[in-house]
């Protein structure tokens, strides 16, 4: 298992989907809109998780998914099994799985996106760092 910190281990990130579609109707004379990136992090609910077992975390990224004025669209999905230290309270473990787990998975997709965009004749796209923390819990 790979160990990025003392609280989280993961193994064998697996790309489940990588769909790259060139927009045949894209007009290179038009101004390119900003790249639109959205993500979906999925894992079992707290009630379904056995913290003594490996926990699956899925990350799906959508690039230019709803942007018709973009040269391409990408949908990619990756999975890894994570183990969280039993030294952490379960609430903290869930947050680390969501934040750190998704960040780790994104780092495995980053070179694939760059390679595919550059190999298709476009400038290589480098996925930026993304914040996967849940801001809904913050107080005003």
N, CA, C and O atoms as CSV, one atom per row, in Angstrom:
chain,resi,resn,atom,element,x,y,z
A,1,UNK,N,N,0.835,-1.190,0.000
A,1,UNK,CA,C,0.000,0.000,0.000
A,1,UNK,C,C,0.873,1.245,0.000
A,1,UNK,O,O,1.928,1.277,0.633
A,2,UNK,N,N,0.434,2.241,-0.698
A,2,UNK,CA,C,1.100,3.539,-0.677
A,2,UNK,C,C,0.631,4.303,0.547
A,2,UNK,O,O,-0.530,4.200,0.945
A,3,UNK,N,N,1.529,5.067,1.140
A,3,UNK,CA,C,1.189,5.802,2.352
A,3,UNK,C,C,1.552,7.269,2.200
A,3,UNK,O,O,2.716,7.622,2.389
A,4,UNK,N,N,0.587,8.155,1.861
A,4,UNK,CA,C,0.901,9.570,1.733
A,4,UNK,C,C,1.066,10.264,3.079
A,4,UNK,O,O,1.778,11.264,3.169
A,5,UNK,N,N,0.433,9.763,4.108
A,5,UNK,CA,C,0.630,10.302,5.454
A,5,UNK,C,C,0.332,9.177,6.435
A,5,UNK,O,O,-0.079,8.091,6.027
A,6,UNK,N,N,0.533,9.424,7.704
A,6,UNK,CA,C,0.390,8.343,8.668
A,6,UNK,C,C,-1.054,7.938,8.920
A,6,UNK,O,O,-1.304,6.937,9.593
A,7,UNK,N,N,-2.004,8.693,8.395
A,7,UNK,CA,C,-3.412,8.399,8.639
A,7,UNK,C,C,-4.122,7.720,7.474
A,7,UNK,O,O,-5.225,7.201,7.645
A,8,UNK,N,N,-3.516,7.715,6.307
A,8,UNK,CA,C,-4.209,7.247,5.111
A,8,UNK,C,C,-3.294,6.390,4.254
A,8,UNK,O,O,-2.167,6.780,3.950
A,9,UNK,N,N,-3.784,5.220,3.868
A,9,UNK,CA,C,-3.074,4.338,2.946
A,9,UNK,C,C,-4.014,4.040,1.787
A,9,UNK,O,O,-5.235,4.080,1.939
A,10,UNK,N,N,-3.432,3.740,0.624
A,10,UNK,CA,C,-4.268,3.386,-0.519
A,10,UNK,C,C,-3.525,2.378,-1.377
A,10,UNK,O,O,-2.311,2.209,-1.263
A,11,UNK,N,N,-4.284,1.712,-2.243
A,11,UNK,CA,C,-3.657,0.718,-3.114
A,11,UNK,C,C,-4.292,0.727,-4.494
A,11,UNK,O,O,-5.486,0.981,-4.655
A,12,UNK,N,N,-3.470,0.446,-5.466
A,12,UNK,CA,C,-3.872,0.198,-6.848
A,12,UNK,C,C,-4.964,1.110,-7.396
A,12,UNK,O,O,-6.063,0.636,-7.685
A,13,UNK,N,N,-4.694,2.406,-7.545
A,13,UNK,CA,C,-5.705,3.241,-8.201
A,13,UNK,C,C,-6.002,2.674,-9.590
A,13,UNK,O,O,-5.086,2.340,-10.341
A,14,UNK,N,N,-7.265,2.570,-9.917
A,14,UNK,CA,C,-7.688,1.938,-11.168
A,14,UNK,C,C,-8.580,2.896,-11.943
A,14,UNK,O,O,-9.607,3.347,-11.436
A,15,UNK,N,N,-8.190,3.202,-13.162
A,15,UNK,CA,C,-9.020,4.046,-14.020
A,15,UNK,C,C,-10.136,3.170,-14.567
A,15,UNK,O,O,-9.881,2.174,-15.243
A,16,UNK,N,N,-11.367,3.545,-14.273
A,16,UNK,CA,C,-12.529,2.781,-14.707
A,16,UNK,C,C,-13.103,3.312,-16.016
A,16,UNK,O,O,-13.748,2.579,-16.766
A,17,UNK,N,N,-12.859,4.603,-16.283
A,17,UNK,CA,C,-13.387,5.216,-17.501
A,17,UNK,C,C,-12.495,6.384,-17.879
A,17,UNK,O,O,-12.053,7.149,-17.023
A,18,UNK,N,N,-12.239,6.511,-19.165
A,18,UNK,CA,C,-11.576,7.712,-19.676
A,18,UNK,C,C,-12.152,7.966,-21.059
A,18,UNK,O,O,-11.799,7.291,-22.026
A,19,UNK,N,N,-13.037,8.941,-21.143
A,19,UNK,CA,C,-13.726,9.259,-22.385
A,19,UNK,C,C,-13.275,10.638,-22.849
A,19,UNK,O,O,-13.523,11.643,-22.182
A,20,UNK,N,N,-12.614,10.673,-23.994
A,20,UNK,CA,C,-12.124,11.920,-24.578
A,20,UNK,C,C,-12.844,12.116,-25.906
A,20,UNK,O,O,-12.709,11.300,-26.818
A,21,UNK,N,N,-13.610,13.201,-26.013
A,21,UNK,CA,C,-14.357,13.473,-27.234
A,21,UNK,C,C,-13.971,14.826,-27.798
A,21,UNK,O,O,-14.077,15.850,-27.123
A,22,UNK,N,N,-13.522,14.817,-29.042
A,22,UNK,CA,C,-13.224,16.066,-29.738
A,22,UNK,C,C,-14.535,16.640,-30.246
A,22,UNK,O,O,-15.386,15.909,-30.753
A,23,UNK,N,N,-14.693,17.943,-30.111
A,23,UNK,CA,C,-15.869,18.642,-30.601
A,23,UNK,C,C,-15.656,18.946,-32.085
A,23,UNK,O,O,-14.944,19.888,-32.434
A,24,UNK,N,N,-16.271,18.151,-32.947
A,24,UNK,CA,C,-16.111,18.329,-34.391
A,24,UNK,C,C,-16.641,19.671,-34.880
A,24,UNK,O,O,-16.241,20.151,-35.941
A,25,UNK,N,N,-17.535,20.271,-34.111
A,25,UNK,CA,C,-18.129,21.548,-34.506
A,25,UNK,C,C,-17.369,22.742,-33.938
A,25,UNK,O,O,-17.769,23.887,-34.149
A,26,UNK,N,N,-16.289,22.487,-33.225
A,26,UNK,CA,C,-15.536,23.579,-32.609
A,26,UNK,C,C,-14.906,24.453,-33.686
A,26,UNK,O,O,-14.265,23.954,-34.610
A,27,UNK,N,N,-15.097,25.759,-33.555
A,27,UNK,CA,C,-14.548,26.724,-34.498
A,27,UNK,C,C,-13.306,27.348,-33.858
A,27,UNK,O,O,-13.408,28.106,-32.894
A,28,UNK,N,N,-12.144,27.023,-34.402
A,28,UNK,CA,C,-10.893,27.502,-33.824
A,28,UNK,C,C,-10.737,29.017,-33.935
A,28,UNK,O,O,-9.878,29.602,-33.274
A,29,UNK,N,N,-11.559,29.653,-34.764
A,29,UNK,CA,C,-11.513,31.109,-34.873
A,29,UNK,C,C,-12.277,31.783,-33.734
A,29,UNK,O,O,-12.077,32.968,-33.467
A,30,UNK,N,N,-13.151,31.030,-33.065
A,30,UNK,CA,C,-13.891,31.574,-31.931
A,30,UNK,C,C,-12.989,31.639,-30.715
A,30,UNK,O,O,-11.980,30.940,-30.617
A,31,UNK,N,N,-13.381,32.491,-29.802
A,31,UNK,CA,C,-12.681,32.562,-28.523
A,31,UNK,C,C,-13.041,31.331,-27.704
A,31,UNK,O,O,-14.211,30.963,-27.599
A,32,UNK,N,N,-12.039,30.705,-27.133
A,32,UNK,CA,C,-12.286,29.526,-26.312
A,32,UNK,C,C,-12.749,29.979,-24.934
A,32,UNK,O,O,-12.096,30.791,-24.279
A,33,UNK,N,N,-13.874,29.446,-24.511
A,33,UNK,CA,C,-14.361,29.726,-23.156
A,33,UNK,C,C,-13.393,29.111,-22.153
A,33,UNK,O,O,-12.602,28.233,-22.497
A,34,UNK,N,N,-13.462,29.578,-20.923
A,34,UNK,CA,C,-12.655,28.974,-19.873
A,34,UNK,C,C,-13.005,27.503,-19.735
A,34,UNK,O,O,-14.144,27.097,-19.966
A,35,UNK,N,N,-12.021,26.720,-19.361
A,35,UNK,CA,C,-12.247,25.305,-19.137
A,35,UNK,C,C,-13.139,25.118,-17.923
A,35,UNK,O,O,-12.921,25.719,-16.871
A,36,UNK,N,N,-14.130,24.290,-18.084
A,36,UNK,CA,C,-15.084,24.012,-17.023
A,36,UNK,C,C,-14.751,22.635,-16.438
A,36,UNK,O,O,-14.764,21.635,-17.157
A,37,UNK,N,N,-14.454,22.585,-15.141
A,37,UNK,CA,C,-14.116,21.325,-14.482
A,37,UNK,C,C,-15.064,21.117,-13.311
A,37,UNK,O,O,-15.189,21.978,-12.439
A,38,UNK,N,N,-15.725,19.979,-13.298
A,38,UNK,CA,C,-16.532,19.619,-12.139
A,38,UNK,C,C,-16.148,18.203,-11.713
A,38,UNK,O,O,-15.606,17.426,-12.499
A,39,UNK,N,N,-16.436,17.892,-10.471
A,39,UNK,CA,C,-16.020,16.597,-9.922
A,39,UNK,C,C,-17.160,15.961,-9.136
A,39,UNK,O,O,-18.102,16.629,-8.710
A,40,UNK,N,N,-17.043,14.673,-8.964
A,40,UNK,CA,C,-17.964,13.914,-8.134
A,40,UNK,C,C,-17.124,12.915,-7.341
A,40,UNK,O,O,-16.431,12.079,-7.920
A,41,UNK,N,N,-17.192,13.009,-6.010
A,41,UNK,CA,C,-16.504,12.069,-5.129
A,41,UNK,C,C,-17.566,11.165,-4.526
A,41,UNK,O,O,-18.548,11.636,-3.951
A,42,UNK,N,N,-17.357,9.855,-4.664
A,42,UNK,CA,C,-18.321,8.900,-4.131
A,42,UNK,C,C,-17.608,7.891,-3.235
A,42,UNK,O,O,-16.505,7.430,-3.530
A,43,UNK,N,N,-18.272,7.570,-2.144
A,43,UNK,CA,C,-17.790,6.527,-1.236
A,43,UNK,C,C,-18.982,6.062,-0.418
A,43,UNK,O,O,-20.025,6.716,-0.418
A,44,UNK,N,N,-18.842,4.948,0.276
A,44,UNK,CA,C,-19.970,4.481,1.083
A,44,UNK,C,C,-20.345,5.507,2.146
A,44,UNK,O,O,-19.537,6.351,2.533
A,45,UNK,N,N,-21.585,5.414,2.607
A,45,UNK,CA,C,-22.022,6.292,3.684
A,45,UNK,C,C,-21.378,5.838,4.991
A,45,UNK,O,O,-20.844,4.733,5.087
A,46,UNK,N,N,-21.437,6.693,5.970
A,46,UNK,CA,C,-20.835,6.376,7.270
A,46,UNK,C,C,-21.405,5.080,7.850
A,46,UNK,O,O,-20.675,4.303,8.466
A,47,UNK,N,N,-22.696,4.844,7.657
A,47,UNK,CA,C,-23.326,3.620,8.157
A,47,UNK,C,C,-22.834,2.373,7.436
A,47,UNK,O,O,-22.839,1.284,8.011
A,48,UNK,N,N,-22.412,2.517,6.195
A,48,UNK,CA,C,-21.964,1.371,5.387
A,48,UNK,C,C,-20.484,1.058,5.558
A,48,UNK,O,O,-20.031,-0.011,5.147
A,49,UNK,N,N,-19.727,1.964,6.154
A,49,UNK,CA,C,-18.277,1.805,6.233
A,49,UNK,C,C,-17.871,0.971,7.439
A,49,UNK,O,O,-18.322,1.196,8.561
A,50,UNK,N,N,-17.006,0.003,7.171
A,50,UNK,CA,C,-16.320,-0.729,8.233
A,50,UNK,C,C,-14.892,-0.199,8.225
A,50,UNK,O,O,-14.118,-0.514,7.320
A,51,UNK,N,N,-14.540,0.598,9.216
A,51,UNK,CA,C,-13.237,1.258,9.231
A,51,UNK,C,C,-12.073,0.285,9.432
A,51,UNK,O,O,-10.913,0.692,9.384
A,52,UNK,N,N,-12.372,-0.981,9.653
A,52,UNK,CA,C,-11.319,-1.994,9.739
A,52,UNK,C,C,-11.005,-2.597,8.380
A,52,UNK,O,O,-10.058,-3.370,8.241
A,53,UNK,N,N,-11.804,-2.241,7.375
A,53,UNK,CA,C,-11.636,-2.760,6.014
A,53,UNK,C,C,-11.247,-1.616,5.074
A,53,UNK,O,O,-11.392,-0.441,5.409
A,54,UNK,N,N,-10.750,-1.987,3.892
A,54,UNK,CA,C,-10.449,-0.988,2.868
A,54,UNK,C,C,-11.757,-0.369,2.378
A,54,UNK,O,O,-12.763,-1.059,2.216
A,55,UNK,N,N,-11.726,0.933,2.147
A,55,UNK,CA,C,-12.926,1.699,1.778
A,55,UNK,C,C,-12.758,2.206,0.342
A,55,UNK,O,O,-11.780,2.889,0.039
A,56,UNK,N,N,-13.701,1.879,-0.538
A,56,UNK,CA,C,-13.592,2.360,-1.914
A,56,UNK,C,C,-13.939,3.847,-2.018
A,56,UNK,O,O,-14.937,4.308,-1.463
A,57,UNK,N,N,-13.101,4.576,-2.733
A,57,UNK,CA,C,-13.368,5.984,-3.030
A,57,UNK,C,C,-13.275,6.141,-4.544
A,57,UNK,O,O,-12.292,5.738,-5.167
A,58,UNK,N,N,-14.307,6.730,-5.115
A,58,UNK,CA,C,-14.375,6.971,-6.552
A,58,UNK,C,C,-14.287,8.474,-6.798
A,58,UNK,O,O,-14.879,9.268,-6.067
A,59,UNK,N,N,-13.551,8.851,-7.822
A,59,UNK,CA,C,-13.527,10.238,-8.268
A,59,UNK,C,C,-13.877,10.257,-9.748
A,59,UNK,O,O,-13.268,9.553,-10.554
A,60,UNK,N,N,-14.863,11.071,-10.092
A,60,UNK,CA,C,-15.202,11.291,-11.497
A,60,UNK,C,C,-14.971,12.771,-11.785
A,60,UNK,O,O,-15.422,13.637,-11.036
A,61,UNK,N,N,-14.268,13.049,-12.875
A,61,UNK,CA,C,-14.085,14.443,-13.297
A,61,UNK,C,C,-14.777,14.636,-14.641
A,61,UNK,O,O,-14.785,13.754,-15.499
A,62,UNK,N,N,-15.346,15.804,-14.786
A,62,UNK,CA,C,-16.026,16.198,-16.016
A,62,UNK,C,C,-15.366,17.488,-16.489
A,62,UNK,O,O,-15.404,18.502,-15.792
A,63,UNK,N,N,-14.769,17.449,-17.657
A,63,UNK,CA,C,-14.098,18.622,-18.207
A,63,UNK,C,C,-14.881,19.083,-19.427
A,63,UNK,O,O,-15.062,18.337,-20.390
A,64,UNK,N,N,-15.342,20.327,-19.366
A,64,UNK,CA,C,-16.146,20.928,-20.439
A,64,UNK,C,C,-17.418,20.133,-20.710
A,64,UNK,O,O,-17.900,20.097,-21.841
A,65,UNK,N,N,-17.953,19.505,-19.689
A,65,UNK,CA,C,-19.108,18.616,-19.825
A,65,UNK,C,C,-20.327,19.335,-20.399
A,65,UNK,O,O,-21.044,18.777,-21.230
A,66,UNK,N,N,-20.558,20.555,-19.963
A,66,UNK,CA,C,-21.719,21.310,-20.449
A,66,UNK,C,C,-21.301,22.516,-21.284
A,66,UNK,O,O,-22.104,23.422,-21.508
A,67,UNK,N,N,-20.058,22.536,-21.744
A,67,UNK,CA,C,-19.532,23.665,-22.492
A,67,UNK,C,C,-19.467,23.291,-23.975
A,67,UNK,O,O,-18.592,22.530,-24.389
A,68,UNK,N,N,-20.394,23.827,-24.769
A,68,UNK,CA,C,-20.429,23.503,-26.196
A,68,UNK,C,C,-19.393,24.270,-27.001
A,68,UNK,O,O,-19.138,23.925,-28.155
A,69,UNK,N,N,-18.782,25.318,-26.411
A,69,UNK,CA,C,-17.757,26.082,-27.109
A,69,UNK,C,C,-16.375,25.699,-26.587
A,69,UNK,O,O,-15.576,26.558,-26.215
A,70,UNK,N,N,-16.112,24.403,-26.566
A,70,UNK,CA,C,-14.805,23.916,-26.139
A,70,UNK,C,C,-14.312,22.911,-27.175
A,70,UNK,O,O,-15.116,22.262,-27.844
A,71,UNK,N,N,-13.004,22.782,-27.309
A,71,UNK,CA,C,-12.476,21.876,-28.331
A,71,UNK,C,C,-12.659,20.399,-28.003
A,71,UNK,O,O,-12.604,19.558,-28.900
A,72,UNK,N,N,-12.877,20.071,-26.729
A,72,UNK,CA,C,-13.031,18.661,-26.334
A,72,UNK,C,C,-13.787,18.566,-25.014
A,72,UNK,O,O,-13.931,19.540,-24.275
A,73,UNK,N,N,-14.257,17.363,-24.755
A,73,UNK,CA,C,-14.895,17.033,-23.481
A,73,UNK,C,C,-14.217,15.775,-22.957
A,73,UNK,O,O,-13.881,14.868,-23.718
A,74,UNK,N,N,-14.024,15.738,-21.654
A,74,UNK,CA,C,-13.400,14.571,-21.019
A,74,UNK,C,C,-14.249,14.172,-19.815
A,74,UNK,O,O,-14.668,15.010,-19.016
A,75,UNK,N,N,-14.485,12.885,-19.712
A,75,UNK,CA,C,-15.073,12.308,-18.503
A,75,UNK,C,C,-14.146,11.182,-18.079
A,75,UNK,O,O,-13.852,10.283,-18.867
A,76,UNK,N,N,-13.687,11.228,-16.839
A,76,UNK,CA,C,-12.781,10.196,-16.338
A,76,UNK,C,C,-13.237,9.776,-14.948
A,76,UNK,O,O,-13.697,10.595,-14.153
A,77,UNK,N,N,-13.099,8.483,-14.672
A,77,UNK,CA,C,-13.503,7.927,-13.366
A,77,UNK,C,C,-12.394,7.005,-12.881
A,77,UNK,O,O,-11.886,6.174,-13.633
A,78,UNK,N,N,-12.030,7.161,-11.626
A,78,UNK,CA,C,-10.950,6.383,-11.030
A,78,UNK,C,C,-11.386,5.915,-9.642
A,78,UNK,O,O,-12.190,6.565,-8.973
A,79,UNK,N,N,-10.844,4.789,-9.232
A,79,UNK,CA,C,-11.185,4.170,-7.948
A,79,UNK,C,C,-9.920,3.718,-7.253
A,79,UNK,O,O,-8.967,3.278,-7.895
A,80,UNK,N,N,-9.916,3.829,-5.948
A,80,UNK,CA,C,-8.874,3.195,-5.137
A,80,UNK,C,C,-9.484,2.781,-3.814
A,80,UNK,O,O,-10.498,3.326,-3.377
A,81,UNK,N,N,-8.850,1.808,-3.186
A,81,UNK,CA,C,-9.246,1.358,-1.860
A,81,UNK,C,C,-8.346,2.031,-0.843
A,81,UNK,O,O,-7.121,2.001,-0.963
A,82,UNK,N,N,-8.962,2.636,0.157
A,82,UNK,CA,C,-8.225,3.383,1.180
A,82,UNK,C,C,-8.441,2.754,2.546
A,82,UNK,O,O,-9.507,2.214,2.844
A,83,UNK,N,N,-7.411,2.838,3.362
A,83,UNK,CA,C,-7.515,2.470,4.775
A,83,UNK,C,C,-7.157,3.706,5.585
A,83,UNK,O,O,-6.177,4.397,5.305
A,84,UNK,N,N,-7.972,3.962,6.591
A,84,UNK,CA,C,-7.760,5.115,7.451
A,84,UNK,C,C,-7.343,4.610,8.824
A,84,UNK,O,O,-7.877,3.621,9.327
A,85,UNK,N,N,-6.393,5.297,9.414
A,85,UNK,CA,C,-5.891,4.912,10.726
A,85,UNK,C,C,-7.018,4.896,11.759
A,85,UNK,O,O,-7.883,5.773,11.777
A,86,UNK,N,N,-6.985,3.881,12.614
A,86,UNK,CA,C,-7.991,3.816,13.674
A,86,UNK,C,C,-7.670,4.793,14.810
A,86,UNK,O,O,-8.381,4.834,15.815
A,87,UNK,N,N,-6.606,5.574,14.651
A,87,UNK,CA,C,-6.276,6.611,15.627
A,87,UNK,C,C,-7.160,7.847,15.459
A,87,UNK,O,O,-7.228,8.704,16.340
A,88,UNK,N,N,-7.831,7.920,14.317
A,88,UNK,CA,C,-8.678,9.083,14.026
A,88,UNK,C,C,-10.131,8.830,14.415
A,88,UNK,O,O,-10.628,7.712,14.279
A,89,UNK,N,N,-10.805,9.862,14.896
A,89,UNK,CA,C,-12.257,9.739,15.078
A,89,UNK,C,C,-12.908,9.513,13.706
A,89,UNK,O,O,-12.390,9.980,12.692
A,90,UNK,N,N,-14.028,8.808,13.671
A,90,UNK,CA,C,-14.662,8.465,12.404
A,90,UNK,C,C,-15.032,9.693,11.575
A,90,UNK,O,O,-14.913,9.665,10.350
A,91,UNK,N,N,-15.471,10.754,12.213
A,91,UNK,CA,C,-15.834,11.971,11.475
A,91,UNK,C,C,-14.612,12.540,10.750
A,91,UNK,O,O,-14.712,12.954,9.595
A,92,UNK,N,N,-13.466,12.560,11.424
A,92,UNK,CA,C,-12.231,13.034,10.796
A,92,UNK,C,C,-11.801,12.087,9.679
A,92,UNK,O,O,-11.332,12.527,8.630
A,93,UNK,N,N,-11.964,10.793,9.908
A,93,UNK,CA,C,-11.600,9.802,8.892
A,93,UNK,C,C,-12.421,9.995,7.626
A,93,UNK,O,O,-11.884,9.901,6.523
A,94,UNK,N,N,-13.704,10.260,7.768
A,94,UNK,CA,C,-14.562,10.501,6.603
A,94,UNK,C,C,-14.111,11.733,5.835
A,94,UNK,O,O,-14.083,11.725,4.605
A,95,UNK,N,N,-13.759,12.789,6.552
A,95,UNK,CA,C,-13.312,14.022,5.895
A,95,UNK,C,C,-11.986,13.801,5.164
A,95,UNK,O,O,-11.796,14.293,4.052
A,96,UNK,N,N,-11.076,13.062,5.791
A,96,UNK,CA,C,-9.796,12.765,5.143
A,96,UNK,C,C,-10.000,11.915,3.895
A,96,UNK,O,O,-9.349,12.144,2.876
A,97,UNK,N,N,-10.896,10.937,3.965
A,97,UNK,CA,C,-11.191,10.128,2.777
A,97,UNK,C,C,-11.684,10.998,1.631
A,97,UNK,O,O,-11.245,10.846,0.491
A,98,UNK,N,N,-12.595,11.908,1.941
A,98,UNK,CA,C,-13.145,12.766,0.891
A,98,UNK,C,C,-12.094,13.727,0.357
A,98,UNK,O,O,-11.917,13.832,-0.857
A,99,UNK,N,N,-11.399,14.426,1.236
A,99,UNK,CA,C,-10.457,15.459,0.803
A,99,UNK,C,C,-9.177,14.872,0.225
A,99,UNK,O,O,-8.844,15.089,-0.940
A,100,UNK,N,N,-8.478,14.136,1.051
A,100,UNK,CA,C,-7.171,13.601,0.653
A,100,UNK,C,C,-7.309,12.478,-0.371
A,100,UNK,O,O,-6.529,12.390,-1.320
A,101,UNK,N,N,-8.309,11.624,-0.169
A,101,UNK,CA,C,-8.520,10.532,-1.122
A,101,UNK,C,C,-8.770,11.055,-2.521
A,101,UNK,O,O,-8.156,10.590,-3.481
A,102,UNK,N,N,-9.673,12.023,-2.644
A,102,UNK,CA,C,-9.972,12.595,-3.959
A,102,UNK,C,C,-8.752,13.307,-4.545
A,102,UNK,O,O,-8.510,13.216,-5.748
A,103,UNK,N,N,-7.988,14.008,-3.724
A,103,UNK,CA,C,-6.779,14.692,-4.210
A,103,UNK,C,C,-5.755,13.695,-4.741
A,103,UNK,O,O,-5.117,13.931,-5.767
A,104,UNK,N,N,-5.608,12.587,-4.037
A,104,UNK,CA,C,-4.684,11.535,-4.490
A,104,UNK,C,C,-5.148,10.981,-5.826
A,104,UNK,O,O,-4.345,10.827,-6.747
A,105,UNK,N,N,-6.431,10.681,-5.940
A,105,UNK,CA,C,-6.951,10.129,-7.195
A,105,UNK,C,C,-6.802,11.123,-8.341
A,105,UNK,O,O,-6.485,10.731,-9.465
A,106,UNK,N,N,-7.026,12.399,-8.067
A,106,UNK,CA,C,-6.854,13.424,-9.098
A,106,UNK,C,C,-5.423,13.440,-9.611
A,106,UNK,O,O,-5.192,13.643,-10.803
A,107,UNK,N,N,-4.470,13.231,-8.729
A,107,UNK,CA,C,-3.062,13.242,-9.154
A,107,UNK,C,C,-2.748,12.104,-10.128
A,107,UNK,O,O,-1.817,12.218,-10.924
A,108,UNK,N,N,-3.504,11.020,-10.076
A,108,UNK,CA,C,-3.311,9.931,-11.034
A,108,UNK,C,C,-3.959,10.245,-12.382
A,108,UNK,O,O,-3.506,9.749,-13.414
A,109,UNK,N,N,-5.004,11.055,-12.383
A,109,UNK,CA,C,-5.655,11.429,-13.643
A,109,UNK,C,C,-4.934,12.575,-14.356
A,109,UNK,O,O,-5.017,12.690,-15.579
A,110,UNK,N,N,-4.233,13.415,-13.609
A,110,UNK,CA,C,-3.589,14.604,-14.172
A,110,UNK,C,C,-2.692,14.285,-15.383
A,110,UNK,O,O,-2.852,14.926,-16.421
A,111,UNK,N,N,-1.758,13.325,-15.298
A,111,UNK,CA,C,-0.909,13.069,-16.471
A,111,UNK,C,C,-1.677,12.470,-17.651
A,111,UNK,O,O,-1.306,12.679,-18.806
A,112,UNK,N,N,-2.734,11.736,-17.364
A,112,UNK,CA,C,-3.535,11.166,-18.454
A,112,UNK,C,C,-4.241,12.261,-19.242
A,112,UNK,O,O,-4.270,12.228,-20.472
A,113,UNK,N,N,-4.808,13.224,-18.535
A,113,UNK,CA,C,-5.484,14.342,-19.200
A,113,UNK,C,C,-4.476,15.135,-20.026
A,113,UNK,O,O,-4.753,15.498,-21.169
A,114,UNK,N,N,-3.333,15.396,-19.461
A,114,UNK,CA,C,-2.294,16.140,-20.179
A,114,UNK,C,C,-1.853,15.402,-21.444
A,114,UNK,O,O,-1.733,16.002,-22.512
A,115,UNK,N,N,-1.615,14.106,-21.313
A,115,UNK,CA,C,-1.164,13.309,-22.463
A,115,UNK,C,C,-2.230,13.257,-23.554
A,115,UNK,O,O,-1.917,13.425,-24.733
A,116,UNK,N,N,-3.481,13.027,-23.174
A,116,UNK,CA,C,-4.539,12.906,-24.176
A,116,UNK,C,C,-4.803,14.228,-24.891
A,116,UNK,O,O,-5.010,14.242,-26.104
A,117,UNK,N,N,-4.797,15.327,-24.162
A,117,UNK,CA,C,-5.052,16.607,-24.820
A,117,UNK,C,C,-3.909,16.961,-25.768
A,117,UNK,O,O,-4.150,17.442,-26.875
A,118,UNK,N,N,-2.673,16.729,-25.342
A,118,UNK,CA,C,-1.542,17.063,-26.228
A,118,UNK,C,C,-1.459,16.111,-27.412
A,118,UNK,O,O,-1.076,16.529,-28.504
A,119,UNK,N,N,-1.805,14.849,-27.226
A,119,UNK,CA,C,-1.743,13.872,-28.320
A,119,UNK,C,C,-2.839,14.099,-29.353
A,119,UNK,O,O,-2.762,13.569,-30.461
A,120,UNK,N,N,-3.852,14.876,-29.004
A,120,UNK,CA,C,-4.951,15.111,-29.932
A,120,UNK,C,C,-4.775,16.399,-30.725
A,120,UNK,O,O,-5.667,16.796,-31.474
A,121,UNK,N,N,-3.625,17.052,-30.560
A,121,UNK,CA,C,-3.346,18.262,-31.329
A,121,UNK,C,C,-3.654,19.553,-30.604
A,121,UNK,O,O,-3.438,20.632,-31.155
A,122,UNK,N,N,-4.150,19.470,-29.388
A,122,UNK,CA,C,-4.425,20.655,-28.592
A,122,UNK,C,C,-3.268,20.890,-27.634
A,122,UNK,O,O,-2.419,20.018,-27.445
A,123,UNK,N,N,-3.240,22.054,-27.041
A,123,UNK,CA,C,-2.248,22.305,-25.998
A,123,UNK,C,C,-2.522,21.362,-24.837
A,123,UNK,O,O,-3.673,21.072,-24.513
A,124,UNK,N,N,-1.463,20.897,-24.225
A,124,UNK,CA,C,-1.621,19.996,-23.082
A,124,UNK,C,C,-2.370,20.715,-21.971
A,124,UNK,O,O,-2.039,21.849,-21.623
A,125,UNK,N,N,-3.368,20.060,-21.422
A,125,UNK,CA,C,-4.115,20.619,-20.301
A,125,UNK,C,C,-3.564,20.024,-19.013
A,125,UNK,O,O,-3.442,18.806,-18.883
A,126,UNK,N,N,-3.237,20.878,-18.080
A,126,UNK,CA,C,-2.810,20.424,-16.764
A,126,UNK,C,C,-3.938,20.682,-15.795
A,126,UNK,O,O,-4.330,21.828,-15.574
A,127,UNK,N,N,-4.464,19.608,-15.211
A,127,UNK,CA,C,-5.525,19.783,-14.224
A,127,UNK,C,C,-4.988,20.569,-13.040
A,127,UNK,O,O,-3.915,20.253,-12.527
A,128,UNK,N,N,-5.702,21.568,-12.606
A,128,UNK,CA,C,-5.248,22.347,-11.453
A,128,UNK,C,C,-5.477,21.575,-10.159
A,128,UNK,O,O,-6.162,20.553,-10.141
A,129,UNK,N,N,-4.900,22.077,-9.091
A,129,UNK,CA,C,-5.206,21.540,-7.771
A,129,UNK,C,C,-6.663,21.916,-7.478
A,129,UNK,O,O,-7.092,23.033,-7.767
A,130,UNK,N,N,-7.405,20.989,-6.910
A,130,UNK,CA,C,-8.804,21.240,-6.587
A,130,UNK,C,C,-9.019,21.033,-5.094
A,130,UNK,O,O,-8.371,20.195,-4.467
A,131,UNK,N,N,-9.932,21.805,-4.542
A,131,UNK,CA,C,-10.264,21.702,-3.126
A,131,UNK,C,C,-11.492,20.808,-2.989
A,131,UNK,O,O,-12.579,21.167,-3.442
A,132,UNK,N,N,-11.322,19.655,-2.370
A,132,UNK,CA,C,-12.419,18.714,-2.195
A,132,UNK,C,C,-13.053,18.796,-0.820
A,132,UNK,O,O,-13.903,17.973,-0.478
A,133,UNK,N,N,-12.648,19.786,-0.021
A,133,UNK,CA,C,-13.220,19.887,1.322
A,133,UNK,C,C,-14.683,20.283,1.243
A,133,UNK,O,O,-15.120,20.929,0.291
A,134,UNK,N,N,-15.411,19.892,2.238
A,134,UNK,CA,C,-16.838,20.168,2.308
A,134,UNK,C,C,-17.038,21.485,3.030
A,134,UNK,O,O,-16.964,21.545,4.257
A,135,UNK,N,N,-17.290,22.540,2.272
A,135,UNK,CA,C,-17.442,23.874,2.862
A,135,UNK,C,C,-18.791,24.066,3.535
A,135,UNK,O,O,-19.002,25.086,4.191
A,136,UNK,N,N,-19.706,23.123,3.395
A,136,UNK,CA,C,-21.031,23.270,3.998
A,136,UNK,C,C,-20.974,23.282,5.521
A,136,UNK,O,O,-21.890,23.780,6.174
A,137,UNK,N,N,-19.897,22.731,6.090
A,137,UNK,CA,C,-19.789,22.644,7.545
A,137,UNK,C,C,-19.212,23.886,8.176
A,137,UNK,O,O,-19.182,23.987,9.403
A,138,UNK,N,N,-18.751,24.842,7.378
A,138,UNK,CA,C,-18.138,26.047,7.926
A,138,UNK,C,C,-19.210,26.983,8.472
A,138,UNK,O,O,-20.307,27.080,7.922
A,139,UNK,N,N,-18.878,27.665,9.553
A,139,UNK,CA,C,-19.798,28.644,10.113
A,139,UNK,C,C,-19.477,30.023,9.564
A,139,UNK,O,O,-18.329,30.322,9.236
A,140,UNK,N,N,-20.495,30.853,9.469
A,140,UNK,CA,C,-20.287,32.218,8.951
A,140,UNK,C,C,-19.644,33.104,9.985
A,140,UNK,O,O,-19.397,34.281,9.721
